[in-house]
Amino acid sequence: MHISVLALFARALANCTTPDSALDLWYRQSAHNWDQALPVGNVRLAAIVLGDAKREHFQLNEDSIWGGTRHDRANPGTSEAFRRFAG
């Protein structure tokens, strides 16, 4: 899965040319430190992209690898909800 995520980020970065709207973020230089980079992703899977076009560095985070208290992610109502959804 991590390879496909990296491929997705690489493809998105390769398609960047110029900003198309006022909502686009565009920077003149690459992020070389962790505190300069922008996070991408959602609550469950995220990444920080650092470096430049010659050498990129991805730091991936997935919520189940965090330490701390144990979380039981099994939802006992999932199968019933899926049956209603799938019809």
QUIRAVEN-V736783 format. One record per backbone hydrogen bond with DSSP energy under -0.5 kcal/mol. NH is the residue of the N-H (numbers start at 1). CO is the residue of the C=O. Records with the same first field share a line. If there is no record, write none. Layout:
NH->CO / CO
This chain:
5->1
6->2
7->3
8->4
9->5
10->6
11->7
12->8
13->9
14->10
15->11
16->13
24->21
32->30
36->33
37->33 / 34
40->47
42->45
46->61
47->40
48->59
49->38
50->48 / 57
51->31
52->55
57->50
59->48
60->58
61->46
63->44
65->62
66->63
73->71
76->74
78->75
81->77
82->78
83->79
84->80
85->81
86->82
87->83
